Amino acid sequence: MLSTLSYGQQLNDLYVPNDSVKYNVFLSASSMKNNNLTPLKSLIILSLDSSQILKYQKLEYQGWVSLLESEHYDWSTNLVLYCIFEKDAYLLTNKTRDIWIKHKREKDLSFWKEYLPNNLSKANFYNLLGN
């Protein structure tokens, strides 16, 4: 049985499952802003429709954690978070969910559980448009 969110909708009715997520990793250029060098980094590119983006925008901390802990949504949710927070995704280049589980899943989940409570308001959901 799938987990449900507090308002009773099943996760599979709302979010992108692991087996259908499509993403690319692109290398961003270094840039100067306010005399600070922004280093080169790899970014996740996803292209979701506006209704999918709205569903993610409405999530609160516990909803994100539920998705990250679900075997059906952990990989795709991790990719969404990398995308909306522009986290360097170099270690996710050419990776599959199976490889991620073996080498990086626990580290990513621990990071997001610590990072999200104080940073959800900084998420850039426009990154999910894939432009």
DSSP file (Angstrom, degrees, kcal/mol; ACC not computed):
  #  RESIDUE AA STRUCTURE BP1 BP2  ACC     N-H-->O    O-->H-N    N-H-->O    O-->H-N    TCO  KAPPA ALPHA  PHI   PSI    X-CA   Y-CA   Z-CA
    1    1 A M              0   0    0      0, 0.0     2,-0.1     0, 0.0     0, 0.0   0.000 360.0 360.0 360.0 136.5    0.0    0.0    0.0
    2    2 A L        -     0   0    0      1,-0.1     2,-0.0    68,-0.0    68,-0.0  -0.448 360.0-105.1 -76.3 149.6    1.3    3.5   -0.9
    3    3 A S        -     0   0    0     -2,-0.1     8,-1.4    63,-0.1     2,-0.4  -0.334  35.4-142.0 -65.0 155.0    1.8    6.1    1.8
    4    4 A T  B     -A   10   0A   0      6,-0.2     6,-0.2     7,-0.1     2,-0.1  -0.908  10.1-119.1-120.4 152.6   -0.7    8.8    1.9
    5    5 A L    >   -     0   0    0      4,-1.8     3,-2.5    -2,-0.4    58,-0.0  -0.408  40.2 -97.1 -81.0 165.8   -0.3   12.5    2.5
    6    6 A S  T 3  S+     0   0    0      1,-0.3    -1,-0.1     2,-0.1    -2,-0.0   0.765 123.5  55.7 -59.5 -27.6   -2.1   14.1    5.5
    7    7 A Y  T 3  S-     0   0    0      2,-0.1    -1,-0.3     1,-0.0    -2,-0.0   0.294 119.4-107.6 -92.9  11.9   -5.0   15.3    3.4
    8    8 A G  S <  S+     0   0    0     -3,-2.5     2,-0.4     1,-0.2    -2,-0.1   0.414  72.6 132.6  90.7  -0.4   -5.6   11.8    2.1
    9    9 A Q        -     0   0    0      1,-0.1    -4,-1.8     2,-0.0    -1,-0.2  -0.697  58.3-116.9 -87.2 137.4   -4.4   11.8   -1.5
   10   10 A Q  B >   -A    4   0A   0     -2,-0.4     3,-1.6    -6,-0.2     4,-0.3  -0.424  17.9-124.4 -70.5 145.9   -2.3    8.9   -2.6
   11   11 A L  G >> S+     0   0    0     -8,-1.4     3,-2.0     1,-0.3     4,-1.9   0.864 108.7  62.0 -57.5 -37.7    1.3    9.8   -3.6
   12   12 A N  G 34 S+     0   0    0      1,-0.3    -1,-0.3     2,-0.2    -2,-0.0   0.640  98.1  58.5 -69.4 -10.6    0.8    8.1   -7.0
   13   13 A D  G <4 S+     0   0    0     -3,-1.6    -1,-0.3     1,-0.1    -2,-0.2   0.550 117.5  29.2 -86.3  -8.5   -1.9   10.6   -7.8
   14   14 A L  T <4 S+     0   0    0     -3,-2.0     2,-0.2    -4,-0.3    -2,-0.2   0.766 106.6  49.8-123.2 -35.7    0.3   13.5   -7.4
   15   15 A Y  S  < S-     0   0    0     -4,-1.9    -1,-0.1    40,-0.1    62,-0.0  -0.675  79.2 -92.3-123.3 165.3    4.0   13.1   -8.1
   16   16 A V        -     0   0    0     -2,-0.2    60,-0.1    36,-0.1     5,-0.1  -0.620  44.5-137.2 -76.6 118.8    6.5   11.8  -10.7
   17   17 A P    >>  -     0   0    0      0, 0.0     3,-1.7     0, 0.0     4,-0.7  -0.362  20.8-109.6 -75.1 158.9    7.3    8.1   -9.9
   18   18 A N  G >4 S+     0   0    0     54,-3.0     3,-0.8     1,-0.3    55,-0.1   0.864 114.3  57.5 -53.1 -41.5   10.9    6.9  -10.2
   19   19 A D  G 34 S+     0   0    0     53,-0.3    -1,-0.3     1,-0.2    54,-0.1   0.546 112.7  38.5 -76.4  -4.8   10.2    4.8  -13.2
   20   20 A S  G <4 S+     0   0    0     -3,-1.7     2,-0.3     2,-0.0    -1,-0.2   0.393  82.4 118.5-123.3   3.7    9.0    7.7  -15.4
   21   21 A V    <<  -     0   0    0     -3,-0.8     2,-0.4    -4,-0.7    25,-0.0  -0.530  42.1-167.5 -73.2 134.7   11.3   10.5  -14.4
   22   22 A K        +     0   0    0     -2,-0.3    25,-0.5    25,-0.1     2,-0.3  -0.989  16.5 160.2-123.1 129.5   13.4   11.9  -17.2
   23   23 A Y        -     0   0    0     -2,-0.4     2,-0.3    23,-0.1    23,-0.2  -0.954  24.8-154.1-145.7 162.5   16.3   14.2  -16.5
   24   24 A N  E     -B   45   0B   0     21,-1.9    21,-3.1    -2,-0.3     2,-0.5  -0.940  14.7-138.1-131.2 156.2   19.4   15.6  -18.0
   25   25 A V  E     -B   44   0B   0     -2,-0.3     2,-0.4    19,-0.2    19,-0.2  -0.975  23.8-173.7-114.2 128.9   22.5   17.0  -16.3
   26   26 A F  E     -B   43   0B   0     17,-2.7    17,-3.2    -2,-0.5     2,-0.6  -0.948  24.2-123.0-125.7 147.8   24.0   20.1  -17.8
   27   27 A L  E     -B   42   0B   0     -2,-0.4    15,-0.2    15,-0.2     2,-0.2  -0.763  25.8-148.5 -89.9 119.0   27.2   21.9  -17.0
   28   28 A S  E     -B   41   0B   0     13,-3.4    13,-0.7    -2,-0.6     2,-0.2  -0.566  18.7-115.0 -84.9 152.2   26.7   25.5  -16.0
   29   29 A A        -     0   0    0     -2,-0.2     2,-0.1    11,-0.2    -1,-0.1  -0.490  28.6-105.1 -82.6 153.7   29.4   28.1  -16.8
   30   30 A S        -     0   0    0     -2,-0.2     2,-0.3    10,-0.1    -1,-0.1  -0.469  46.3-177.5 -69.6 150.7   31.3   30.0  -14.2
   31   31 A S  E     -C   38   0C   0      7,-1.6     7,-3.8    -2,-0.1     2,-0.5  -0.978  26.6-123.1-149.1 162.1   30.2   33.6  -13.8
   32   32 A M  E     +C   37   0C   0     -2,-0.3     2,-0.4     5,-0.2     5,-0.2  -0.925  30.1 168.7-108.0 131.3   31.0   36.8  -11.9
   33   33 A K  E >  S-C   36   0C   0      3,-2.5     3,-1.5    -2,-0.5    -2,-0.1  -0.953  72.6 -13.6-143.6 122.5   28.3   38.4   -9.7
   34   34 A N  T 3  S-     0   0    0     -2,-0.4     3,-0.1     1,-0.3    -1,-0.1   0.897 127.6 -55.8  52.7  44.3   29.0   41.2   -7.3
   35   35 A N  T 3  S+     0   0    0      1,-0.2     2,-0.4     0, 0.0    -1,-0.3   0.665 115.2 118.4  62.9  18.7   32.8   40.5   -7.5
   36   36 A N  E <   -C   33   0C   0     -3,-1.5    -3,-2.5     2,-0.0     2,-0.5  -0.958  62.4-132.6-115.4 133.5   32.2   36.9   -6.5
   37   37 A L  E     -C   32   0C   0     -2,-0.4    -5,-0.2    -5,-0.2    -7,-0.0  -0.731  11.3-150.6 -85.4 123.6   33.0   34.0   -8.8
   38   38 A T  E     -C   31   0C   0     -7,-3.8    -7,-1.6    -2,-0.5     3,-0.1  -0.853  27.0-129.2 -90.5 118.8   30.3   31.4   -9.2
   39   39 A P        -     0   0    0      0, 0.0     2,-0.1     0, 0.0   -11,-0.1  -0.196  24.0 -90.7 -71.8 160.8   32.0   28.1   -9.8
   40   40 A L        +     0   0    0    -10,-0.1     2,-0.3   -13,-0.0   -11,-0.2  -0.428  57.3 166.6 -61.1 136.1   31.3   25.7  -12.6
   41   41 A K  E     -B   28   0B   0    -13,-0.7   -13,-3.4    -2,-0.1     2,-0.4  -0.991  37.7-112.3-153.2 161.6   28.7   23.1  -11.6
   42   42 A S  E     -B   27   0B   0     -2,-0.3    47,-3.2   -15,-0.2     2,-0.4  -0.815  33.9-164.2 -95.8 131.6   26.5   20.4  -12.9
   43   43 A L  E     -B   26   0B   0    -17,-3.2   -17,-2.7    -2,-0.4     2,-0.4  -0.908  19.3-121.4-120.1 145.1   22.7   21.0  -12.7
   44   44 A I  E     -B   25   0B   0     -2,-0.4     2,-0.5    43,-0.4   -19,-0.2  -0.666  24.0-158.4 -79.9 134.7   19.7   18.7  -13.0
   45   45 A I  E     +B   24   0B   0    -21,-3.1   -21,-1.9    -2,-0.4     2,-0.3  -0.977  17.1 169.3-117.6 120.6   17.3   19.7  -15.8
   46   46 A L        -     0   0    0     81,-0.5     2,-0.4    -2,-0.5    84,-0.2  -0.881  23.2-149.7-121.2 156.5   13.7   18.4  -15.5
   47   47 A S        +     0   0    0    -25,-0.5     2,-0.3    -2,-0.3    82,-0.2  -0.853  26.9 164.9-131.5  99.2   10.7   19.4  -17.5
   48   48 A L        -     0   0    0     80,-3.2     2,-0.1    -2,-0.4    -2,-0.0  -0.760  36.3-110.8-109.9 156.8    7.5   19.2  -15.6
   49   49 A D     >  -     0   0    0     -2,-0.3     4,-2.3     1,-0.1     3,-0.4  -0.409  36.1-101.8 -82.8 167.2    4.1   20.7  -16.5
   50   50 A S  H  > S+     0   0    0      1,-0.2     4,-2.3     2,-0.2     5,-0.1   0.817 120.3  54.5 -62.1 -33.3    2.6   23.5  -14.5
   51   51 A S  H  > S+     0   0    0      2,-0.2     4,-1.5     1,-0.2    -1,-0.2   0.885 109.8  47.7 -69.2 -36.0    0.2   21.2  -12.6
   52   52 A Q  H  > S+     0   0    0     -3,-0.4     4,-1.8     2,-0.2    -2,-0.2   0.920 111.7  50.3 -66.9 -43.2    3.0   18.9  -11.5
   53   53 A I  H  X S+     0   0    0     -4,-2.3     4,-2.6     1,-0.2    -2,-0.2   0.915 107.4  53.9 -61.0 -43.4    5.1   21.9  -10.4
   54   54 A L  H  X S+     0   0    0     -4,-2.3     4,-1.4     1,-0.2    -1,-0.2   0.876 105.5  53.9 -59.7 -38.2    2.1   23.3   -8.4
   55   55 A K  H  < S+     0   0    0     -4,-1.5     4,-0.4     1,-0.2    -1,-0.2   0.911 110.9  45.2 -63.9 -42.1    1.8   20.0   -6.5
   56   56 A Y  H >< S+     0   0    0     -4,-1.8     3,-1.3     1,-0.2    -2,-0.2   0.886 108.1  58.1 -68.0 -37.6    5.5   20.1   -5.5
   57   57 A Q  H 3< S+     0   0    0     -4,-2.6    -1,-0.2     1,-0.3    -2,-0.2   0.828 103.2  54.2 -60.7 -31.7    5.2   23.8   -4.5
   58   58 A K  T 3< S+     0   0    0     -4,-1.4    -1,-0.3    -5,-0.2    -2,-0.2   0.585  84.2 111.9 -81.3 -10.0    2.5   22.9   -2.0
   59   59 A L    <   -     0   0    0     -3,-1.3     2,-0.2    -4,-0.4    -3,-0.0  -0.377  52.4-155.6 -67.3 139.4    4.5   20.3   -0.2
   60   60 A E    >>  -     0   0    0     -2,-0.1     4,-1.9     1,-0.0     3,-0.7  -0.554  40.8 -82.7-101.9 176.4    5.6   21.0    3.3
   61   61 A Y  H 3> S+     0   0    0      1,-0.3     4,-2.2     2,-0.2     3,-0.2   0.881 127.3  49.2 -48.9 -52.2    8.6   19.4    5.0
   62   62 A Q  H 3> S+     0   0    0      1,-0.2     4,-2.4     2,-0.2    -1,-0.3   0.832 108.0  55.3 -64.4 -31.6    7.0   16.2    6.0
   63   63 A G  H <> S+     0   0    0     -3,-0.7     4,-2.0     2,-0.2    -1,-0.2   0.908 108.1  48.6 -64.7 -41.8    5.6   15.6    2.5
   64   64 A W  H  X S+     0   0    0     -4,-1.9     4,-2.6    -3,-0.2    -2,-0.2   0.924 111.6  49.7 -62.1 -44.4    9.1   15.9    1.0
   65   65 A V  H  X S+     0   0    0     -4,-2.2     4,-1.9     1,-0.2    -2,-0.2   0.907 108.2  53.3 -63.1 -41.6   10.4   13.4    3.6
   66   66 A S  H  X S+     0   0    0     -4,-2.4     4,-0.5     1,-0.2    -1,-0.2   0.913 111.4  45.8 -59.1 -43.1    7.6   11.0    2.8
   67   67 A L  H >< S+     0   0    0     -4,-2.0     3,-0.9     1,-0.2     6,-0.3   0.911 111.5  51.9 -66.4 -42.3    8.5   11.1   -0.9
   68   68 A L  H 3< S+     0   0    0     -4,-2.6    -1,-0.2     1,-0.2    -2,-0.2   0.796 111.8  47.3 -64.8 -28.0   12.2   10.7   -0.2
   69   69 A E  H 3< S+     0   0    0     -4,-1.9     2,-0.4    -5,-0.2    -1,-0.2   0.501  91.6  98.5 -92.2  -4.3   11.5    7.7    1.9
   70   70 A S    XX  -     0   0    0     -3,-0.9     4,-2.1    -4,-0.5     3,-0.9  -0.695  68.3-144.4 -86.1 131.5    9.2    6.0   -0.6
   71   71 A E  T 34 S+     0   0    0     -2,-0.4     4,-0.2     1,-0.2    -1,-0.1   0.677 102.6  52.0 -67.2 -14.7   10.7    3.3   -2.8
   72   72 A H  T 34 S+     0   0    0      1,-0.1   -54,-3.0     2,-0.1   -53,-0.3   0.634 124.8  21.5 -92.5 -16.1    8.5    4.6   -5.6
   73   73 A Y  T <> S+     0   0    0     -3,-0.9     4,-2.5    -6,-0.3     5,-0.3   0.425  90.3  98.3-132.2  -2.5    9.4    8.3   -5.4
   74   74 A D  H  X S+     0   0    0     -4,-2.1     4,-2.1     1,-0.2     5,-0.1   0.923  89.8  42.1 -60.7 -48.4   12.8    8.6   -3.7
   75   75 A W  H  > S+     0   0    0      2,-0.2     4,-2.1     1,-0.2    -1,-0.2   0.942 117.7  44.9 -64.8 -50.6   15.0    8.9   -6.8
   76   76 A S  H  > S+     0   0    0      1,-0.2     4,-2.2     2,-0.2    -1,-0.2   0.886 113.9  50.2 -64.6 -38.4   12.6   11.3   -8.7
   77   77 A T  H  X S+     0   0    0     -4,-2.5     4,-2.5     2,-0.2    -1,-0.2   0.899 108.3  52.8 -66.7 -40.3   12.1   13.5   -5.6
   78   78 A N  H  X S+     0   0    0     -4,-2.1     4,-2.5    -5,-0.3    -2,-0.2   0.914 109.7  49.1 -59.7 -42.7   15.8   13.7   -5.0
   79   79 A L  H  X S+     0   0    0     -4,-2.1     4,-2.2     2,-0.2    -2,-0.2   0.899 109.2  52.2 -64.1 -40.9   16.2   14.9   -8.6
   80   80 A V  H  X S+     0   0    0     -4,-2.2     4,-2.8     2,-0.2     5,-0.2   0.932 110.8  48.1 -59.8 -45.4   13.5   17.5   -8.2
   81   81 A L  H  X S+     0   0    0     -4,-2.5     4,-1.8     1,-0.2     6,-0.3   0.912 109.4  51.6 -64.8 -42.4   15.2   18.8   -5.1
   82   82 A Y  H  <>S+     0   0    0     -4,-2.5     5,-1.6     1,-0.2     4,-0.4   0.910 113.9  47.2 -57.0 -40.5   18.6   19.0   -6.8
   83   83 A C  H ><5S+     0   0    0     -4,-2.2     3,-0.9     3,-0.2    -2,-0.2   0.951 112.7  44.3 -67.8 -51.6   16.8   20.9   -9.6
   84   84 A I  H 3<5S+     0   0    0     -4,-2.8    40,-2.7     1,-0.3    -1,-0.2   0.719 121.8  39.1 -73.6 -19.8   14.9   23.4   -7.5
   85   85 A F  T 3<5S-     0   0    0     -4,-1.8    -1,-0.3    -5,-0.2    -2,-0.2   0.356 103.1-129.0-106.9   4.6   17.9   24.2   -5.2
   86   86 A E  T < 5 +     0   0    0     -3,-0.9     2,-0.2    -4,-0.4    -3,-0.2   0.855  41.7 176.9  50.9  40.7   20.5   24.1   -8.0
   87   87 A K      < -     0   0    0     -5,-1.6   -43,-0.4    -6,-0.3    -1,-0.2  -0.548  42.5 -95.3 -74.0 138.2   22.6   21.6   -6.0
   88   88 A D        -     0   0    0     -2,-0.2     3,-0.3     1,-0.1   -45,-0.2  -0.366  40.2-172.3 -59.3 122.0   25.7   20.5   -7.8
   89   89 A A    >>  +     0   0    0    -47,-3.2     3,-2.1     1,-0.2     4,-0.5   0.058  43.2 123.1-107.6  22.3   24.7   17.2   -9.4
   90   90 A Y  G >4 S+     0   0    0    -48,-0.3     3,-1.4     1,-0.3    -1,-0.2   0.888  75.3  53.0 -52.7 -42.6   28.1   16.1  -10.7
   91   91 A L  G 34 S+     0   0    0     -3,-0.3    -1,-0.3     1,-0.3    -2,-0.1   0.555 104.7  57.0 -74.0  -6.0   28.0   12.8   -8.8
   92   92 A L  G X4 S+     0   0    0     -3,-2.1     3,-1.7     3,-0.1    -1,-0.3   0.446  75.6 123.6-100.1  -2.2   24.6   12.0  -10.4
   93   93 A T  T << S-     0   0    0     -3,-1.4     3,-0.1    -4,-0.5   -69,-0.0  -0.404  88.6  -3.4 -62.2 128.8   25.9   12.3  -13.9
   94   94 A N  T 3  S+     0   0    0      1,-0.2     2,-0.3    -2,-0.1    -1,-0.3   0.799 103.0 140.9  58.4  32.9   25.1    9.0  -15.8
   95   95 A K    <   -     0   0    0     -3,-1.7     2,-0.2     4,-0.0    -1,-0.2  -0.756  39.1-153.0-104.9 152.2   23.7    7.4  -12.7
   96   96 A T     >  -     0   0    0     -2,-0.3     4,-2.5    -3,-0.1     5,-0.2  -0.692  35.9-102.8-109.3 169.9   20.7    5.1  -12.3
   97   97 A R  H  > S+     0   0    0     -2,-0.2     4,-2.9     1,-0.2     5,-0.2   0.913 121.5  55.0 -59.5 -42.1   18.5    4.7   -9.3
   98   98 A D  H  > S+     0   0    0      1,-0.2     4,-1.9     2,-0.2    -1,-0.2   0.911 110.4  44.4 -60.2 -43.3   20.2    1.4   -8.4
   99   99 A I  H  > S+     0   0    0      2,-0.2     4,-2.2     1,-0.2     5,-0.3   0.913 112.9  52.3 -66.6 -42.0   23.7    3.1   -8.4
  100  100 A W  H  X>S+     0   0    0     -4,-2.5     4,-3.0     1,-0.2     5,-2.5   0.912 107.7  52.1 -59.3 -43.8   22.4    6.0   -6.4
  101  101 A I  H  <5S+     0   0    0     -4,-2.9     5,-0.4     1,-0.2    -1,-0.2   0.922 112.8  44.9 -59.5 -44.8   20.9    3.7   -3.8
  102  102 A K  H  <5S+     0   0    0     -4,-1.9    -1,-0.2    -5,-0.2    -2,-0.2   0.861 130.2  18.6 -67.7 -36.4   24.2    1.9   -3.4
  103  103 A H  H  <5S+     0   0    0     -4,-2.2    -2,-0.2    -5,-0.1    -3,-0.2   0.679 134.8  10.7-114.5 -20.6   26.4    4.9   -3.2
  104  104 A K  T  X5S+     0   0    0     -4,-3.0     4,-2.7    -5,-0.3     5,-0.2   0.576  88.2  96.0-141.1 -14.5   24.6    8.1   -2.4
  105  105 A R  H  ><S+     0   0    0     -5,-2.5     4,-3.0     1,-0.2     5,-0.2   0.920  90.9  45.2 -54.5 -53.2   21.0    7.6   -1.3
  106  106 A E  H  > S+     0   0    0     -5,-0.4     4,-2.3     1,-0.2    -1,-0.2   0.887 114.3  49.5 -62.5 -38.6   21.6    7.7    2.5
  107  107 A K  H  > S+     0   0    0      2,-0.2     4,-2.3     1,-0.2    -1,-0.2   0.925 113.2  46.5 -65.5 -44.2   23.9   10.8    2.2
  108  108 A D  H  X S+     0   0    0     -4,-2.7     4,-2.9     2,-0.2     5,-0.2   0.933 112.5  49.5 -63.8 -45.7   21.3   12.7    0.0
  109  109 A L  H  X S+     0   0    0     -4,-3.0     4,-2.3    -5,-0.2    -2,-0.2   0.916 111.7  48.7 -60.9 -42.6   18.4   11.8    2.3
  110  110 A S  H  X S+     0   0    0     -4,-2.3     4,-1.5    -5,-0.2    -1,-0.2   0.920 112.0  50.0 -61.9 -43.8   20.4   12.9    5.4
  111  111 A F  H  X S+     0   0    0     -4,-2.3     4,-2.8     1,-0.2     3,-0.4   0.954 112.3  46.0 -59.1 -51.3   21.3   16.2    3.6
  112  112 A W  H  X S+     0   0    0     -4,-2.9     4,-2.6     1,-0.2    -1,-0.2   0.874 108.9  55.2 -64.1 -37.5   17.7   17.0    2.5
  113  113 A K  H  < S+     0   0    0     -4,-2.3    -1,-0.2    -5,-0.2    -2,-0.2   0.839 116.6  38.0 -64.5 -31.7   16.3   16.2    6.0
  114  114 A E  H  < S+     0   0    0     -4,-1.5     4,-0.4    -3,-0.4    -2,-0.2   0.853 121.5  43.7 -83.2 -37.6   18.7   18.7    7.5
  115  115 A Y  H >X S+     0   0    0     -4,-2.8     3,-0.8    -5,-0.2     4,-0.6   0.884 102.5  62.6 -77.9 -42.2   18.6   21.3    4.7
  116  116 A L  H >X S+     0   0    0     -4,-2.6     4,-1.6     1,-0.2     3,-1.3   0.849  88.5  65.3 -62.1 -41.9   14.8   21.5    4.0
  117  117 A P  H 34 S+     0   0    0      0, 0.0    -1,-0.2     0, 0.0    -2,-0.1   0.851 116.1  29.6 -53.2 -35.0   13.4   22.8    7.3
  118  118 A N  H <4 S+     0   0    0     -3,-0.8    -2,-0.2    -4,-0.4    -3,-0.1   0.427 126.2  43.0-102.9   1.0   15.2   26.1    7.0
  119  119 A N  H X< S+     0   0    0     -3,-1.3     3,-2.1    -4,-0.6     4,-0.3   0.428  71.2 103.2-130.5   0.9   15.4   26.4    3.2
  120  120 A L  G >< S+     0   0    0     -4,-1.6     3,-1.5     1,-0.3    -2,-0.1   0.851  81.8  60.2 -56.7 -34.0   12.1   25.4    1.6
  121  121 A S  G 3  S+     0   0    0      1,-0.3    -1,-0.3    -5,-0.2    -2,-0.1   0.671  99.0  58.9 -68.4 -14.6   11.2   29.1    1.0
  122  122 A K  G <  S+     0   0    0     -3,-2.1    -1,-0.3     2,-0.1    -2,-0.2   0.439  76.7 124.4 -92.7  -1.3   14.4   29.4   -1.2
  123  123 A A    <   -     0   0    0     -3,-1.5     2,-0.8    -4,-0.3   -38,-0.2  -0.340  54.3-146.4 -64.3 138.1   13.3   26.8   -3.7
  124  124 A N    >   +     0   0    0    -40,-2.7     3,-1.5     1,-0.2     4,-0.2  -0.809  20.0 176.8-106.5  89.8   13.2   27.9   -7.3
  125  125 A F  G >  S+     0   0    0     -2,-0.8     3,-1.6     1,-0.3    -1,-0.2   0.680  71.4  75.8 -70.3 -17.3   10.3   25.9   -8.8
  126  126 A Y  G >  S+     0   0    0      1,-0.3     3,-1.8     2,-0.2     5,-0.4   0.766  80.9  72.0 -64.1 -22.8   10.7   27.7  -12.1
  127  127 A N  G X  S+     0   0    0     -3,-1.5     3,-1.3     1,-0.3   -81,-0.5   0.758  84.7  68.4 -61.2 -23.1   13.7   25.5  -12.6
  128  128 A L  G <  S+     0   0    0     -3,-1.6   -80,-3.2     1,-0.3    -1,-0.3   0.558  79.7  77.1 -75.4  -6.8   11.3   22.6  -13.1
  129  129 A L  G <  S-     0   0    0     -3,-1.8    -1,-0.3   -82,-0.2    -2,-0.2   0.634  97.6-133.6 -77.2 -12.7   10.1   24.1  -16.4
  130  130 A G    <         0   0    0     -3,-1.3    -2,-0.1    -4,-0.2   -83,-0.1   0.681 360.0 360.0  72.7  18.4   13.2   22.8  -18.1
  131  131 A N              0   0    0     -5,-0.4    -1,-0.1   -85,-0.1    -4,-0.1   0.447 360.0 360.0 -88.4 360.0   14.0   26.1  -19.9
